[in-house]
Amino acid sequence: MSSFQDLTVNESVAPSIQVMNQDLIRLDRFDGHNFSRWQEKVLFFLTAIKLSYILSYDLAPIPEEKADDSDERKKELQEQRKKRKDDDFLCRGHILNALSDSVYSTHTTIGIAKELWLALDNKYRIEEANNQKFLIGNYFDFKMTDSKSVLAQVRELQLIVSNLKNAEIVLPEAFQVGAIIAKLPSSWNDYKKKLKHDETKHTLESLMRHLRIEEDSRK
């Protein structure tokens, strides 16, 4: 991947690019997963270096000079326009530098920072939302059967929970415990009732231990 540090820039912005890229190294490169978390970190970084305003929806354009403007006013507008252009260049570069090779290569042709930011948001926020719905559906649709080990099926369910966590959906442990009990297969109905009426506040670890003991006794 071409690094932003490799791009040709004028001498006035080169030192700031070097300093900012040293800080940017600490940001994870976005590889298509956990978009919201990545976006939040990058936005925080851009805010810290006073470039996030470039991405604002209500950023007003800098007016063109008028014939009756004073020389001082014309110079002021030219300087504002140059600063805006330089800041957009830096902002775009930092966003690109926080992308993995595959994501970078499909977005590097977008030449304006806000358009790049919106393109990433439109693509990956929708994908993330769809992925979350898919994972949530998988979790609620998961049913245990009598044809497989209960412990093995609990581990399958916990894999879905892990994927939900990666998608920034964290299920409380008490909820997970209750869901596992509710999903026990029909041959475990008596044991399920026993657990439901048990006043013990099980953790995942203690529940797994009880299920293991029960499954071993059934064997």
LOLUMMI-554928 format. One record per residue (C-alpha): residue in three letters; x, y, z negated. Coordinates in steps of 0.02 Angstrom, whole numbers, plus 32768, in hexadecimal, padded with zeros to 4 digits. Each point is the difference from the previous one (the first is absolute). Example, Ala and Ser with C-alpha at 12.3 -4.5 7.8 and 13.67 -1.06 7.14 Angstrom:
residues 2
ALA82677F1F7E7A
SER804580AC8021
end
This chain:
residues 219
MET800080008000
SER803D80AC802A
SER801C805E7F5E
PHE7FC380B17FEB
GLN80B380287FD1
ASP80307FD680B4
LEU7F8E80868049
THR804F809F8042
VAL7FD780967F91
ASN804080AF7FF0
GLU8080802A7F7C
SER7F84805E7F91
VAL7F9B7F647FD8
ALA80877F798007
PRO803B80137F4A
SER7F4F7FF47FBC
ILE7FE07F64806A
GLN80987FAB7FB4
VAL7FCA80267F4F
MET7F4B7FCF801D
ASN802E7F5D8058
GLN806A7FCE7F6A
ASP7F62800F7F97
LEU7F947FAC8083
ILE80687F627FF9
ARG7FA77FDA7F5C
LEU7F587FF68059
ASP7FC57F55803C
ARG7FF07FF580BB
PHE7F4C7FE08035
ASP7FEE7F578056
GLY7F437FFF8018
HIS7FD17FCC7F4F
ASN7FC880647F67
PHE7FE2809C8067
SER7FAA80677F79
ARG80907FE67F87
TRP8081802C8085
GLN7F9E809A8038
GLU7FF280407F4E
LYS80BC7FEF7FE3
VAL802E805580A3
LEU7F85808E7FE0
PHE804B80197F53
PHE80AE8007804D
LEU7FCA807C8086
THR7FAD806B7F7B
ALA80A07FFF7F99
ILE806480428093
LYS7F77807E802E
LEU7FD17FB380A7
SER7F567FB37FDA
TYR7FA780A28036
ILE80277FCD80B4
LEU7F827F717FED
SER7F75806F7FBB
TYR7F5B7FF8805F
ASP7FE480BB7FEB
LEU80AE80398032
ALA7FE480A18060
PRO8063801D80A0
ILE807C808F8002
PRO7FBA808C806F
GLU80598038809C
GLU805280AC8002
LYS7F94808D8044
ALA803F808B8071
ASP7FDC80847F7C
ASP80577FA07F74
SER809780527FB4
ASP80AA7FB5801E
GLU80067FCC7F4A
ARG7F587FA68010
LYS80377FA8809F
LYS80A07FC77FAC
GLU7F9E7FC27F69
LEU7F8B7F98806D
GLN80927FB88062
GLU80567FCC7F5F
GLN7F5F7FB27FBE
ARG7FEA7FA180A2
LYS80B27FC17FFD
LYS7FEF7FC87F4B
ARG7F5D7FA68026
LYS80527FA78093
ASP80977FCD7F98
ASP7F927FC57F70
ASP7F937F9A8075
PHE809D7FB28049
LEU80407FD37F52
CYS7F577FC17FC3
ARG7FE97F908098
GLY80B17FBF7FEF
HIS7FE97FD27F4A
ILE7F5F7FA38024
LEU80547FA0808D
ASN80947FD97F91
ALA7F897FB07F82
LEU7FC07F848082
SER803E7F528023
ASP80497FDC80AD
SER7F607FB58046
VAL7F8E808C7FC3
TYR808080848031
SER800C7FC380B4
THR7F448010801D
HIS7FF380B07FB9
THR80A48057802E
THR7FB4804E809C
ILE7F88806A7F98
GLY805880A77FFC
ILE7F9D80627F7D
ALA80067FD57F46
LYS7F4680137FDD
GLU7FD17F978098
LEU807A7F797FC7
TRP7FB880047F50
LEU7F4D7FF48040
ALA802B7F738079
LEU804A7F9A7F72
ASP7F6C80287F8F
ASN7F7E7FD38083
LYS80547F5B802C
TYR80387FBB7F5A
ARG7F7B80427F8A
ILE7F7B7FA88068
GLU80697F618006
GLU801B800B7F44
ALA7F4680177FDE
ASN7FD57F6D8071
ASN80847F967FAC
GLN7FBC802D7F54
LYS7F4F7FCE8035
PHE80437F5D8046
LEU805E7FD67F60
ILE7F6D80317F92
GLY7F8F7F91806A
ASN807B7F707FF0
TYR800380137F43
PHE7F437FFE7FEA
ASP7FE67F778082
PHE80817F8E7FAF
LYS7FAB7F637FBF
MET804F7F707FA1
THR7FD77F4E8032
ASP800D7F577FAB
SER806F7FBC8089
LYS809C80607FC9
SER805E80207F60
VAL7FB2808F7F9F
LEU80AB80437FD1
ALA8036800080B7
GLN7F628060802E
VAL801E807E7F74
ARG80AE801E8048
GLU7FB1801E80AB
LEU7F8A807E7FB2
GLN809180567FA8
LEU8058801180A8
ILE7F6A8064803E
VAL800C80697F61
SER80B780208026
ASN7FD4803880B1
LEU7F7980727FB9
LYS8082804D7F8D
ASN807180208096
ALA7F6B80588050
GLU7FF4806C7F63
ILE7F677FA77FB9
VAL802A7FC87F50
LEU7F887F8A7FA8
PRO7FFF80067F41
GLU803A7F5E7FB0
ALA7F5B7FEA7FA3
PHE7FA4800C80A7
GLN80727F7C804D
VAL7FE57F8B7F6D
GLY7F438012800E
ALA80057FE580BD
ILE80687F617FF0
ILE7F857FB97F81
ALA7F6C802F806E
LYS80507FAE8098
LEU80247F577FAE
PRO7FB57F718067
SER7F5B7FAD7FD6
SER80507F697FAB
TRP8046807B7F80
ASN7F57804D7FD3
ASP80017FC07F4D
TYR80B0803F7FE6
LYS7FD180A58053
LYS7F7180167F84
LYS80767FDA7F72
LEU807A8086803A
LYS7F74807F8019
HIS7FC47FE97F4E
ASP80AE7FFB7FB8
GLU802280A57FA6
THR80BA7FF08020
LYS8042808C806E
HIS80667F9B807A
THR809280458061
LEU802A7FB780A9
GLU808D7F9F7FB0
SER7F937FB67F76
LEU7F747FD7807B
MET807A7FA68073
ARG80407F9E7F6B
HIS7F4F7FC97FD0
LEU7FD67FD380B5
ARG809F7F99800D
ILE7FD67F9F7F62
GLU7F4E7FE2803C
GLU80377FC980AD
ASP80837F897FB9
SER7F7E7FB37F8C
ARG7F8B7FE48094
LYS80887FA2805C
end
